[in-house]
Amino acid sequence: MYFNKLPALVCFLLIAGCASLPENYPREESWKVDTSDSMLAKSYQEKATVHPGQSGAHPLGQGMEALAARVALARAAEQTLDVQYYIWHTDEAGRLLLKELLDAADRGVRVRLLLDDYGVGAADDEGFMLLDAYPNVRVRLFNPIALRNARTMGFVADPVRLNHRMHNKSMTADGAVTIIGGRNIGNEYFALNELVNFADMDVLAIGPVAGQVTDSFDIFWNSPASIPISAFHEQALTESQIAGSRKKLDAWVSEKDAPYYQAMRSTEFSEDLKTHQLSFYWGKITTVFDLPEKSAGGDDADILLKQLGNLLGQAEKDLLIVSPYFVPGKQGTAALIKAVQRGARVRVFTNSLASTDVGAVHAGYKKYRRQLLEGGVELFEMLPKLQEGDEIKKKLAYSGSSAASLHAKMFLFDRQQVFIGSMNLDPRSVAINTEIGLLIDSPALAHDLQGRFDAIYRELFYSVVLEPKNPDKPAGKQRLVWIEYRDGREIRYTRDPETSFWQRFSVGFIGLLPVDSQL
């Protein structure tokens, strides 16, 4: 029976191997334009003039606020919208924002949408082709899979190239206001998912930094690795297809029937944003990003890591790391322990085995857990469930879902500087994917964010510690212990909490494999 299927399999592999990226297609370069006369640019420029040479940052910790911010930018834009994401689901949040982009295009706004092809793989090309067919809208795919109708086989045929992805996440309106952070586009990133939601962090920024983000977008948009989605489809869509698609999208997203529209409108943040009354933390803000050449293994393309690595190595008093996917490796582990030896308090907040959505990453992390603790690094792993009646945890989820996973990527250096962006401290972010983030020099913001963690971390995270296996012999062998703080008492676990034997066995088995470099 196996041999009967072998010819078909060989034929399919040959077809996949012969598939190649399109070459002869119309391609136009597109760059930023002068948008200084837009109302959005003028309104925030007035704020920036009070802080010459500085930019302003407003953290977006709650999912509904983050979604409202993106909707507000799309509606306020008069000339340009530059949108770059790793994942874009076609669920309620994804359709809502697609409609906002189309509405902006109807007003004459130039919309450029750059998506990582692997990150939108679950969606059909048709939806984004329809978007690309609209006037004023162009869609490009970064490092796309050549075989569109058999994506899995296309990936198998070219795994080395396709393993490199664009993990960047940004949205910029009129070159004046930008949103950078860890959120992709999908329900779970905005606290709209009924099963699990991500605790995440973005930052809305104004001032010179917005122009820097636009420059970054231009570099990626005009990279040879970014290919127009229309290049993969010879037959153009008809006007009736486009009109029908728009009608369907409008029906999907109705302000009258969509509860998330009402939820956004009811937030104090939405009103402040609409009236330009948002408060900002001011200081020097630098956009740091990898070059698209990193996806092809280009030398000196991993700019972001080099800049952050210097700061990690210079922390003297306090280093707080929030990284949902945390695999420090030998060098990273040594660097963090060295920081402790210099006198710095080093805290790492990451996912527990029960809360992570990528078990292989946890397998890489657990290799270094004991060594980090022995070296004085403090570890905290996120609880997988939101407790009923816990107001702090409810803030993470608009829908009241019962599960949560950490997704924010944030580093605080000596309570002076903050990094918020797309980069995890794991081998994939370091060496394989392209990343972007904002380095914010603002002691006030750093103090605020650190204060938030100090206030709630016991409610959201297990403390992972080493304790004597035999209390009567404190100098003997030590074991890992997870401490949960609930209702004023401590609950201790001696194995990964809220996990099954098979979860622990699977992660332990994966940990025996040399997977670190492929995470």
C-alpha positions as CSV (number, residue, x, y, z in Angstrom):
1,M,0.0,0.0,0.0
2,Y,2.9,2.3,0.9
3,F,4.5,1.7,-2.5
4,N,1.2,2.5,-4.3
5,K,1.4,6.1,-2.9
6,L,5.2,6.5,-3.5
7,P,4.9,7.7,-7.1
8,A,2.4,10.4,-6.2
9,L,4.6,11.5,-3.3
10,V,7.7,11.7,-5.5
11,C,5.7,13.7,-8.1
12,F,4.5,16.1,-5.5
13,L,8.0,16.7,-4.2
14,L,9.3,17.3,-7.7
15,I,6.5,19.9,-8.2
16,A,7.3,21.6,-4.9
17,G,11.0,21.6,-5.8
18,C,10.4,23.2,-9.1
19,A,8.2,26.0,-7.7
20,S,10.1,29.3,-7.7
21,L,9.3,32.9,-6.7
22,P,7.9,35.2,-9.4
23,E,10.4,37.3,-11.2
24,N,8.8,39.2,-14.0
25,Y,6.2,41.4,-12.4
26,P,5.6,45.1,-12.1
27,R,7.4,46.4,-9.1
28,E,7.4,50.0,-7.9
29,E,9.4,51.5,-5.1
30,S,7.5,53.5,-2.5
31,W,8.9,55.8,0.1
32,K,7.6,58.1,2.8
33,V,6.0,61.4,1.8
34,D,5.8,64.8,3.5
35,T,2.8,64.6,5.8
36,S,3.6,67.6,8.0
37,D,0.4,69.4,6.9
38,S,-1.9,66.6,8.1
39,M,-4.1,67.4,11.2
40,L,-2.7,64.4,13.0
41,A,0.9,65.6,12.5
42,K,0.1,69.2,13.4
43,S,-1.8,68.2,16.6
44,Y,1.0,66.1,18.0
45,Q,3.7,68.5,16.8
46,E,2.3,71.1,19.1
47,K,3.0,68.7,22.0
48,A,6.4,67.9,20.7
49,T,7.5,71.5,20.5
50,V,7.4,71.7,24.2
51,H,10.0,68.9,24.3
52,P,12.5,69.8,21.6
53,G,14.4,66.8,20.2
54,Q,12.4,64.4,22.3
55,S,9.6,61.9,21.5
56,G,6.6,60.9,23.7
57,A,5.6,57.4,24.7
58,H,2.3,56.1,26.1
59,P,2.3,52.4,27.1
60,L,-0.6,50.2,26.0
61,G,-0.9,47.4,28.5
62,Q,-4.6,46.5,28.1
63,G,-5.9,44.7,25.0
64,M,-9.0,46.8,24.5
65,E,-6.9,50.0,24.7
66,A,-4.4,48.6,22.2
67,L,-7.2,47.8,19.7
68,A,-8.8,51.2,20.2
69,A,-5.5,52.9,19.5
70,R,-5.1,51.1,16.2
71,V,-8.7,51.9,15.2
72,A,-8.2,55.6,16.1
73,L,-5.0,55.8,14.1
74,A,-6.7,54.4,11.0
75,R,-9.5,56.8,11.4
76,A,-7.3,59.9,12.0
77,A,-4.9,59.2,9.1
78,E,-5.2,61.7,6.2
79,Q,-2.4,60.7,4.0
80,T,-0.5,57.5,4.9
81,L,-0.9,54.3,6.9
82,D,2.1,52.0,7.0
83,V,1.2,48.6,8.6
84,Q,3.6,45.8,9.2
85,Y,2.8,42.5,11.0
86,Y,4.0,39.0,11.6
87,I,0.5,37.5,12.1
88,W,-2.9,38.7,10.9
89,H,-5.8,36.5,11.6
90,T,-9.1,37.0,9.8
91,D,-11.2,36.8,13.0
92,E,-13.2,39.6,14.5
93,A,-10.2,41.8,15.4
94,G,-8.5,41.1,12.0
95,R,-11.7,41.9,10.0
96,L,-12.4,45.0,12.0
97,L,-8.9,46.4,11.3
98,L,-9.1,45.4,7.6
99,K,-12.3,47.4,7.3
100,E,-10.7,50.4,9.0
101,L,-7.8,50.2,6.5
102,L,-10.3,50.1,3.6
103,D,-12.3,53.0,5.0
104,A,-9.1,55.0,5.2
105,A,-8.3,54.1,1.6
106,D,-11.7,55.4,0.6
107,R,-10.7,58.8,2.1
108,G,-7.7,58.8,-0.1
109,V,-5.1,57.5,2.4
110,R,-2.2,55.5,0.9
111,V,-2.3,52.2,2.7
112,R,0.8,49.9,2.6
113,L,0.3,46.5,4.3
114,L,3.4,44.3,4.7
115,L,2.8,40.9,6.1
116,D,5.0,38.0,6.9
117,D,3.8,35.2,4.6
118,Y,4.2,32.4,7.1
119,G,2.4,34.4,9.8
120,V,-0.7,34.7,7.7
121,G,-0.5,31.2,6.3
122,A,-3.8,30.1,7.8
123,A,-5.6,32.7,5.7
124,D,-6.3,32.3,2.0
125,D,-4.6,34.6,-0.5
126,E,-8.1,35.6,-1.8
127,G,-8.8,37.9,1.2
128,F,-5.6,39.9,0.9
129,M,-5.8,39.9,-2.9
130,L,-9.2,41.6,-2.6
131,L,-7.6,44.1,-0.3
132,D,-4.7,44.7,-2.7
133,A,-7.2,45.3,-5.5
134,Y,-8.6,48.4,-3.9
135,P,-7.4,51.9,-5.0
136,N,-4.8,53.3,-2.6
137,V,-4.1,49.9,-1.0
138,R,-1.1,47.7,-1.7
139,V,-0.2,44.4,0.0
140,R,3.2,42.8,0.0
141,L,4.4,39.5,1.5
142,F,7.8,39.1,3.2
143,N,9.8,36.1,2.2
144,P,6.8,34.3,0.7
145,I,6.3,30.6,0.0
146,A,6.5,30.0,-3.7
147,L,3.9,27.2,-3.9
148,R,0.7,29.0,-2.9
149,N,-1.7,26.0,-3.2
150,A,0.4,23.6,-1.2
151,R,2.1,25.7,1.4
152,T,3.4,22.9,3.6
153,M,5.1,21.2,0.6
154,G,6.4,24.6,-0.5
155,F,8.0,25.1,2.9
156,V,9.5,21.6,2.8
157,A,11.0,22.4,-0.6
158,D,12.8,25.5,0.7
159,P,13.2,25.2,4.5
160,V,16.4,27.2,5.0
161,R,15.1,30.4,3.3
162,L,11.6,30.1,4.8
163,N,12.8,29.5,8.3
164,H,13.7,33.2,8.5
165,R,10.7,35.3,9.2
166,M,9.8,39.0,9.7
167,H,8.6,39.2,13.3
168,N,8.2,43.0,13.2
169,K,5.0,44.7,14.4
170,S,4.2,48.3,13.7
171,M,1.4,50.7,12.6
172,T,2.2,54.3,11.7
173,A,-0.3,57.0,10.7
174,D,0.9,60.1,8.6
175,G,4.4,59.5,9.8
176,A,3.4,61.2,13.0
177,V,2.0,58.6,15.4
178,T,3.2,55.0,15.6
179,I,2.4,51.8,17.6
180,I,5.2,49.4,18.3
181,G,5.1,46.3,20.5
182,G,4.5,42.6,20.9
183,R,0.9,42.4,19.6
184,N,0.0,40.7,16.3
185,I,-3.5,41.1,14.8
186,G,-5.9,38.6,16.2
187,N,-8.5,38.2,18.9
188,E,-6.2,36.7,21.5
189,Y,-3.9,39.8,21.3
190,F,-6.7,42.2,22.2
191,A,-8.4,40.2,25.0
192,L,-11.2,39.1,22.7
193,N,-10.6,35.3,22.7
194,E,-13.0,33.1,24.6
195,L,-10.4,30.4,25.4
196,V,-7.0,32.1,26.0
197,N,-5.7,35.7,25.8
198,F,-2.1,37.0,25.7
199,A,-0.9,39.5,28.3
200,D,0.9,41.9,26.0
201,M,2.5,45.4,25.8
202,D,2.7,48.0,23.0
203,V,3.7,51.6,23.1
204,L,2.1,54.5,21.2
205,A,4.7,57.1,20.3
206,I,4.8,60.6,18.8
207,G,7.6,62.9,17.7
208,P,10.8,62.2,15.7
209,V,10.6,58.5,16.6
210,A,7.6,58.1,14.3
211,G,9.7,59.1,11.3
212,Q,12.3,56.6,12.3
213,V,9.7,53.8,12.3
214,T,8.5,55.0,8.8
215,D,12.2,54.8,7.6
216,S,12.3,51.2,8.9
217,F,9.1,50.3,7.1
218,D,10.4,51.8,3.8
219,I,13.5,49.6,4.0
220,F,11.4,46.5,4.5
221,W,8.8,47.5,1.9
222,N,11.3,48.1,-0.8
223,S,13.4,45.0,0.1
224,P,13.7,42.3,-2.6
225,A,12.3,39.9,0.0
226,S,9.0,41.8,0.0
227,I,6.9,40.7,-3.0
228,P,3.5,42.1,-4.1
229,I,0.8,39.5,-3.5
230,S,-0.5,40.2,-7.0
231,A,2.7,38.8,-8.4
232,F,1.5,35.3,-7.5
233,H,-1.9,35.6,-9.3
234,E,-2.1,36.3,-13.0
235,Q,-5.8,36.8,-13.2
236,A,-7.0,40.2,-11.9
237,L,-10.1,40.3,-9.7
238,T,-13.3,41.7,-11.3
239,E,-15.1,44.8,-10.0
240,S,-18.1,42.6,-8.9
241,Q,-15.8,40.4,-6.8
242,I,-14.3,43.4,-5.1
243,A,-17.7,45.0,-4.5
244,G,-19.1,41.7,-3.1
245,S,-16.1,41.3,-0.8
246,R,-16.5,44.8,0.6
247,K,-20.2,44.3,1.2
248,K,-19.5,41.0,3.0
249,L,-16.8,42.7,5.1
250,D,-19.1,45.6,6.0
251,A,-21.7,43.1,7.1
252,W,-19.2,41.3,9.3
253,V,-18.1,44.4,11.0
254,S,-21.1,46.4,12.1
255,E,-20.8,49.0,14.9
256,K,-24.4,48.3,15.9
257,D,-23.8,44.6,16.4
258,A,-20.1,44.4,17.4
259,P,-19.6,44.5,21.2
260,Y,-16.0,45.3,20.9
261,Y,-16.7,48.7,19.3
262,Q,-18.8,49.6,22.3
263,A,-16.1,48.4,24.6
264,M,-13.5,50.5,22.9
265,R,-15.7,53.6,23.0
266,S,-16.4,53.1,26.7
267,T,-12.7,53.3,27.7
268,E,-11.3,56.5,29.1
269,F,-8.3,55.9,26.8
270,S,-10.5,56.2,23.7
271,E,-11.8,59.6,24.6
272,D,-8.4,60.9,25.6
273,L,-6.9,59.6,22.3
274,K,-9.8,61.2,20.3
275,T,-9.4,64.6,22.0
276,H,-5.5,64.4,21.9
277,Q,-5.5,64.5,25.7
278,L,-3.3,61.4,26.2
279,S,-0.4,61.8,28.6
280,F,3.1,61.0,27.4
281,Y,6.4,60.1,28.9
282,W,9.0,62.3,27.1
283,G,12.6,61.6,26.4
284,K,15.0,60.4,23.7
285,I,13.4,57.4,21.9
286,T,15.3,55.4,19.3
287,T,13.9,52.9,16.9
288,V,16.1,49.8,16.8
289,F,15.5,47.2,14.1
290,D,17.2,44.4,12.2
291,L,17.7,44.8,8.5
292,P,15.7,42.6,6.1
293,E,19.0,41.1,5.0
294,K,19.0,39.2,8.3
295,S,16.5,36.9,6.7
296,A,19.1,35.8,4.2
297,G,21.9,35.5,6.8
298,G,23.4,38.9,5.9
299,D,26.4,40.1,7.9
300,D,25.8,43.0,10.4
301,A,22.0,42.8,9.9
302,D,21.2,42.0,13.5
303,I,21.4,45.5,14.7
304,L,18.8,45.2,17.4
305,L,20.7,42.5,19.3
306,K,23.9,44.4,19.4
307,Q,22.3,47.5,20.9
308,L,20.3,45.6,23.5
309,G,23.3,43.3,24.3
310,N,25.4,46.3,25.2
311,L,22.7,47.5,27.7
312,L,22.2,44.1,29.2
313,G,26.0,44.0,29.8
314,Q,26.0,47.4,31.4
315,A,23.1,47.1,33.9
316,E,24.5,47.9,37.4
317,K,21.5,48.1,39.8
318,D,18.4,46.6,38.3
319,L,17.5,44.5,35.2
320,L,13.9,43.4,34.6
321,I,13.3,41.2,31.6
322,V,9.8,40.2,30.3
323,S,10.2,37.6,27.6
324,P,7.5,35.0,26.9
325,Y,9.9,32.9,25.0
326,F,13.1,32.9,27.0
327,V,16.1,30.7,26.1
328,P,19.2,32.5,27.2
329,G,21.7,30.0,26.0
330,K,25.1,29.6,27.6
331,Q,26.3,33.1,26.8
332,G,23.1,34.8,27.9
333,T,23.0,32.8,31.1
334,A,26.6,33.8,31.9
335,A,25.8,37.5,31.2
336,L,22.8,37.6,33.5
337,I,24.8,35.9,36.3
338,K,27.6,38.3,35.8
339,A,25.1,41.2,36.2
340,V,24.1,39.7,39.5
341,Q,27.8,39.5,40.5
342,R,28.1,43.2,39.7
343,G,25.4,44.0,42.2
344,A,22.4,44.2,40.0
345,R,19.0,42.6,40.9
346,V,18.1,40.6,37.8
347,R,14.5,39.4,37.4
348,V,13.1,37.4,34.5
349,F,9.3,37.1,33.9
350,T,8.4,34.4,31.4
351,N,5.8,31.7,30.7
352,S,5.3,28.6,32.8
353,L,5.0,25.2,31.1
354,A,1.2,25.5,31.7
355,S,0.9,28.9,30.2
356,T,3.2,28.7,27.2
357,D,1.9,28.2,23.7
358,V,5.2,26.8,22.4
359,G,6.4,23.7,24.4
360,A,9.7,23.5,22.5
361,V,10.7,26.9,23.8
362,H,10.1,25.8,27.4
363,A,12.2,22.8,26.7
364,G,15.1,25.1,25.8
365,Y,14.5,27.4,28.8
366,K,14.4,24.7,31.4
367,K,18.0,23.7,30.6
368,Y,19.2,26.9,32.1
369,R,16.6,27.4,34.9
370,R,18.6,25.8,37.7
371,Q,21.9,27.5,36.7
372,L,20.2,30.9,36.6
373,L,18.7,30.4,40.1
374,E,22.0,29.2,41.5
375,G,23.6,32.4,40.0
376,G,21.2,34.7,41.8
377,V,18.8,35.4,38.9
378,E,15.2,35.6,40.1
379,L,12.7,33.7,37.9
380,F,8.9,34.2,37.6
381,E,6.6,32.0,35.5
382,M,3.1,33.1,34.5
383,L,0.1,31.4,36.0
384,P,-2.0,29.7,33.3
385,K,-5.5,30.6,34.7
386,L,-7.3,33.8,35.8
387,Q,-8.9,33.4,39.1
388,E,-12.5,34.3,39.6
389,G,-13.0,37.5,41.5
390,D,-9.4,38.6,41.0
391,E,-9.7,42.2,39.6
392,I,-6.0,42.4,38.7
393,K,-6.2,39.4,36.5
394,K,-9.5,40.4,34.9
395,K,-7.7,43.5,33.6
396,L,-5.9,41.2,31.2
397,A,-9.0,39.8,29.6
398,Y,-12.0,41.8,28.4
399,S,-13.9,38.6,27.6
400,G,-13.4,37.1,31.1
401,S,-11.6,34.1,29.6
402,S,-10.2,31.5,32.0
403,A,-6.7,31.2,30.6
404,A,-3.8,33.5,29.8
405,S,-0.4,33.4,28.3
406,L,2.4,36.0,28.5
407,H,3.3,37.6,25.2
408,A,4.9,41.0,26.1
409,K,8.5,41.7,25.3
410,M,9.9,44.4,27.5
411,F,13.3,45.1,29.2
412,L,14.0,47.7,31.9
413,F,17.6,48.8,32.5
414,D,18.5,50.4,35.9
415,R,15.1,52.1,36.0
416,Q,16.4,54.5,33.4
417,Q,15.7,53.0,30.0
418,V,12.9,50.8,28.6
419,F,12.8,48.6,25.5
420,I,9.4,47.6,24.2
421,G,9.1,45.7,20.9
422,S,8.9,42.4,19.2
423,M,12.1,40.7,20.3
424,N,12.2,37.7,22.7
425,L,15.4,36.6,24.4
426,D,15.6,33.3,22.5
427,P,17.7,32.0,19.6
428,R,15.0,32.6,17.0
429,S,14.7,36.3,17.7
430,V,18.5,36.7,18.1
431,A,19.7,34.9,15.0
432,I,16.8,34.0,12.6
433,N,13.9,36.5,12.6
434,T,13.9,40.2,12.0
435,E,12.7,42.3,15.0
436,I,11.9,45.9,15.9
437,G,11.4,47.9,19.1
438,L,11.7,51.3,20.7
439,L,14.5,52.1,23.2
440,I,13.0,54.7,25.5
441,D,15.3,56.9,27.7
442,S,12.7,57.8,30.4
443,P,13.3,57.2,34.1
444,A,9.7,58.2,34.7
445,L,8.3,55.5,32.4
446,A,10.8,52.9,33.7
447,H,9.8,53.7,37.2
448,D,6.1,53.5,36.3
449,L,6.4,50.1,34.5
450,Q,8.6,48.6,37.2
451,G,6.1,49.8,39.8
452,R,3.3,48.1,38.0
453,F,5.2,44.8,38.0
454,D,6.1,45.2,41.7
455,A,2.4,45.7,42.5
456,I,0.9,42.7,40.6
457,Y,3.6,40.1,39.9
458,R,2.7,38.0,43.0
459,E,-0.9,37.8,41.6
460,L,0.1,36.7,38.1
461,F,3.3,34.7,38.4
462,Y,4.8,31.7,40.2
463,S,8.0,32.5,42.0
464,V,10.5,29.8,41.1
465,V,13.1,29.1,43.8
466,L,15.6,26.5,44.9
467,E,14.9,24.8,48.3
468,P,16.6,22.0,50.2
469,K,15.1,18.6,49.1
470,N,15.5,17.5,52.7
471,P,14.6,20.3,55.2
472,D,16.8,18.6,57.8
473,K,19.8,18.9,55.6
474,P,19.8,22.5,54.2
475,A,23.2,22.1,52.7
476,G,22.1,19.0,50.7
477,K,20.6,18.7,47.2
478,Q,18.2,21.4,46.3
479,R,15.0,21.1,44.3
480,L,12.9,23.5,42.2
481,V,9.9,24.8,43.9
482,W,7.1,27.0,42.4
483,I,5.4,29.3,44.9
484,E,1.9,30.6,44.1
485,Y,0.5,33.4,46.2
486,R,-3.3,33.0,46.7
487,D,-5.6,34.7,49.2
488,G,-2.7,35.7,51.4
489,R,-1.1,32.3,51.6
490,E,1.7,30.5,49.8
491,I,1.1,27.3,47.8
492,R,4.2,25.3,46.9
493,Y,4.6,22.9,44.0
494,T,7.6,20.6,43.5
495,R,6.9,20.1,39.7
496,D,5.6,22.3,37.0
497,P,2.1,23.4,38.3
498,E,-1.1,22.7,36.3
499,T,0.6,20.3,33.9
500,S,0.1,16.6,33.1
501,F,2.7,13.9,33.1
502,W,2.7,13.8,29.3
503,Q,3.3,17.5,29.1
504,R,6.3,17.3,31.4
505,F,7.6,14.1,29.6
506,S,7.3,15.6,26.1
507,V,9.1,18.8,27.1
508,G,11.8,16.7,28.9
509,F,12.3,14.6,25.8
510,I,12.5,17.6,23.5
511,G,15.0,19.1,25.9
512,L,17.4,16.1,25.2
513,L,17.5,17.2,21.5
514,P,19.8,20.0,20.2
515,V,16.8,22.3,19.5
516,D,18.1,25.6,20.9
517,S,19.3,27.0,17.6
518,Q,16.0,26.2,15.8
519,L,13.7,27.9,18.3
